[in-house]
Amino acid sequence: MLVYPSSIDLSDHTLRYLAGRLTSRRQEIGTRWRRLAPERQALLALARLRCGDTYAQLAARFGVGIATVFRSIGEAVDVLAAPAPSPVEAMKAIRMKAFVILDGTLLPIGRIAAGTPYYSGKHKRHGMNIQAPTDPFGRLLRVSPALPGATHDLTAARGHGIVDALAEAGVKFRADKAYQGAGRPVRMPFRGRRLKRWQRRHNSSHAKILPRALGFARAGGGPILGEQAMAPLKGRRLLRKLRCSTNRITDDVKAVLVLHHAST
């Protein structure tokens, strides 16, 4: 088997951050010896979270067994996911904003035996649905637990209690047409072809700030404020097509969010 080096487009600060958390974790549980030092374990986990390398590839590059890779990455992801913002913490930050933007996205997964609940008719593929409220500048405030891809965005937002929490706090939020029926205080574009002039103006101003999928641009070529909201998630090759248990996807997404916040 040939082994070759690979680079990861992450800063040394990110590596030190994760290595420090792993060191604290080992001291907490009283670990005496590990096959990998904290820095090597952190590098291993970052290679997985950033590049989406398989366990076999990582085992060959780091000179360890696949079981060691599996355990090391699982521990690192758990350590990273632990400080992810909780619903209460996220609401404290949201109350300080003039408004928030609510958007959902589908994280593609491989086809599995119980495929029907995970198949999104909108995207024509299997995946997991996550909801992500962001601030007016497109900064992710929190990511929700992942639900099967067949779940509608509005159903997912209500199931996570996001809509009720925003309404109770009196926070205005903007969303796309997928959240039609959410009620006040949501602001959405008007639907239909024969719209009045003021409705078209509303839709135009709404589209300038509504987050879109990475790479989408509004008519006219200008950038959309907040269009990069999902970039921290969709920029990770791991999340472009997940090949792990659906039970682990929520922690993987939380780990990616914490790494993004730690590097900004």
C-alpha positions in Angstrom: 0.0 0.0 0.0 1.3 3.4 -0.9 1.1 6.3 1.6 1.2 9.9 0.6 1.1 13.2 2.6 -2.0 15.4 2.3 -2.6 19.0 3.3 -5.6 20.5 5.2 -6.7 24.1 4.6 -7.1 24.8 8.3 -5.1 27.1 10.6 -2.7 26.0 13.4 -5.1 27.7 15.8 -7.8 25.1 14.9 -5.4 22.3 15.6 -4.3 23.7 18.9 -7.9 24.3 19.9 -8.9 20.7 19.4 -5.7 19.3 20.8 -6.2 21.4 24.0 -9.7 20.0 24.4 -8.5 16.5 23.8 -5.8 17.0 26.4 -8.3 18.2 28.9 -10.5 15.2 28.2 -7.7 12.8 28.8 -6.8 14.5 32.1 -10.5 14.4 33.1 -10.9 10.6 32.6 -7.3 9.8 33.7 -6.0 8.3 30.5 -2.4 7.1 30.9 -1.5 6.1 27.4 -2.9 6.4 23.9 -1.7 5.2 20.5 -1.9 8.8 19.2 -0.7 12.0 21.0 -3.4 14.7 21.4 -1.9 16.7 18.5 -1.9 13.6 16.2 -5.5 12.7 17.2 -6.6 16.2 16.5 -5.0 16.2 13.1 -6.7 12.8 12.4 -10.1 14.2 13.3 -9.6 17.4 11.3 -8.6 15.4 8.3 -11.9 13.5 8.6 -14.1 16.5 9.3 -12.6 18.7 6.7 -11.7 16.3 3.9 -14.0 13.4 4.5 -11.3 10.8 4.1 -12.3 7.3 4.8 -11.2 5.4 7.9 -9.0 3.1 5.7 -7.2 6.1 4.1 -6.6 7.7 7.5 -5.4 4.5 9.0 -2.8 4.1 6.2 -1.6 7.7 6.4 -1.3 7.7 10.2 0.1 4.2 10.5 -2.6 2.9 12.9 -5.4 0.4 12.7 -8.9 1.2 11.5 -10.3 0.5 15.0 -7.9 3.2 16.4 -9.1 5.7 13.8 -12.7 4.9 14.5 -12.3 5.4 18.3 -10.1 8.5 18.0 -12.4 10.3 15.6 -15.5 9.4 17.7 -13.9 10.8 20.8 -12.8 14.0 19.1 -16.3 14.6 17.6 -17.9 14.1 21.0 -15.4 16.6 22.5 -16.2 19.1 19.8 -19.9 18.7 19.9 -20.2 19.2 23.6 -19.8 23.0 23.6 -22.2 23.5 20.7 -24.8 26.2 21.5 -27.9 24.8 23.2 -31.4 26.1 22.4 -31.3 28.3 25.5 -27.9 29.7 24.7 -28.9 30.3 21.0 -32.1 32.1 22.1 -30.0 34.5 24.3 -28.0 35.4 21.3 -31.0 35.6 19.0 -32.8 38.1 21.4 -29.9 40.5 20.8 -30.4 40.6 17.0 -32.7 42.9 15.1 -34.0 39.8 13.2 -32.8 36.3 12.3 -32.8 34.3 9.2 -34.1 30.7 9.3 -33.1 28.3 6.6 -32.9 24.6 6.2 -30.6 22.4 4.1 -30.3 18.8 3.1 -27.1 16.9 3.9 -26.8 14.1 1.3 -26.2 10.6 2.6 -25.7 7.2 0.9 -28.8 5.2 0.1 -29.8 3.0 3.0 -32.3 0.1 3.6 -34.9 2.3 5.2 -34.7 4.8 2.3 -38.2 6.2 2.1 -38.1 8.5 5.3 -34.7 9.8 4.1 -35.6 10.6 0.5 -36.3 14.2 -0.2 -38.7 14.7 -3.1 -37.6 18.3 -3.4 -33.9 17.5 -3.8 -34.4 14.1 -5.5 -31.9 12.4 -3.2 -31.5 10.8 0.2 -30.3 13.0 3.0 -30.8 14.5 6.5 -32.6 17.8 7.1 -31.1 20.4 9.4 -32.4 23.8 10.4 -30.0 26.7 10.9 -30.9 30.1 12.3 -28.4 32.8 11.4 -27.9 36.4 12.2 -28.4 39.3 9.7 -24.8 38.9 8.6 -25.1 35.2 7.8 -23.3 33.9 10.9 -24.6 30.5 12.0 -26.1 30.7 15.5 -27.0 27.1 15.9 -27.7 23.9 14.0 -30.6 21.7 14.9 -30.5 17.9 15.3 -30.7 16.1 11.9 -34.0 14.7 10.8 -34.7 12.3 7.9 -34.6 14.2 4.6 -38.3 13.6 3.8 -39.2 16.0 6.7 -40.5 19.3 5.4 -38.6 22.4 6.5 -41.6 23.9 8.4 -42.3 20.6 10.1 -38.7 20.3 11.2 -38.6 23.9 12.5 -41.8 23.3 14.5 -40.6 20.0 15.7 -37.5 21.5 17.1 -39.5 24.3 18.7 -37.7 27.0 16.7 -40.9 28.7 15.4 -42.6 28.8 18.9 -39.4 30.0 20.6 -38.9 32.9 18.2 -42.6 33.8 18.4 -42.5 33.7 22.2 -39.4 35.9 22.3 -41.0 38.4 19.8 -38.0 38.0 17.5 -38.7 38.7 13.8 -37.3 36.2 11.4 -37.1 35.9 7.6 -37.5 32.6 5.7 -38.2 31.3 2.2 -41.5 30.0 0.9 -40.9 26.6 2.4 -42.0 28.1 5.8 -45.4 29.2 4.4 -47.9 28.9 7.3 -45.5 29.5 10.1 -47.5 32.5 11.1 -46.2 35.7 12.8 -43.6 37.0 13.2 -42.1 35.3 10.1 -41.6 37.4 7.0 -41.6 35.5 3.7 -41.8 36.4 0.0 -45.2 36.6 -1.7 -46.2 33.7 -3.9 -47.8 33.8 -7.3 -47.1 35.2 -10.7 -49.4 38.2 -10.8 -48.0 40.3 -8.0 -48.5 43.9 -7.3 -45.6 46.3 -7.6 -45.2 46.7 -3.9 -45.2 42.9 -3.5 -42.5 42.5 -6.1 -40.4 45.2 -4.3 -40.9 43.2 -1.1 -39.7 40.0 -2.8 -36.7 41.8 -4.3 -35.6 43.2 -0.9 -36.3 39.9 0.8 -34.1 38.0 -1.7 -31.1 40.3 -1.0 -30.8 39.1 2.6 -32.2 35.6 2.5 -29.5 33.0 2.7 -29.2 30.7 -0.3 -27.3 27.6 -1.1 -23.6 28.2 -1.6 -22.9 29.6 -5.1 -26.4 31.0 -5.7 -26.6 34.6 -6.8 -29.5 37.0 -7.3 -30.6 38.3 -10.6 -28.3 41.1 -11.6 -25.1 39.4 -10.5 -24.7 41.1 -7.1 -24.0 39.1 -3.9 -26.8 38.2 -1.5 -26.3 39.3 2.0 -26.0 36.1 4.0 -25.7 33.8 1.0 -22.6 32.2 2.7 -24.6 31.2 5.7 -24.4 27.5 4.9 -20.8 27.7 3.6 -19.2 26.4 6.9 -21.3 23.2 6.4 -21.4 22.8 2.7 -17.7 23.6 2.4 -16.8 20.5 4.3 -16.3 17.5 2.0 -17.5 15.2 4.8 -20.9 16.8 4.7 -21.3 16.8 0.9 -22.1 13.1 1.2 -22.2 11.5 4.6 -21.2 7.8 4.8 -21.7 7.2 8.5 -24.5 6.1 10.7 -27.5 8.6 10.7 -27.2 8.6 14.5 -23.8 10.3 14.3 -24.7 13.0 11.8 -26.0 15.5 14.4 -22.8 15.3 16.4 -20.7 15.6 13.2 -22.6 18.8 12.2 -22.2 20.3 15.7 -18.5 19.5 15.6 -18.1 21.3 12.3 -20.1 24.3 13.7 -17.8 24.5 16.8 -14.7 24.3 14.7 -16.1 27.1 12.5 -16.7 29.4 15.5 -13.3 28.5 16.9 -11.5 29.6 13.7 -13.4 32.9 13.3 
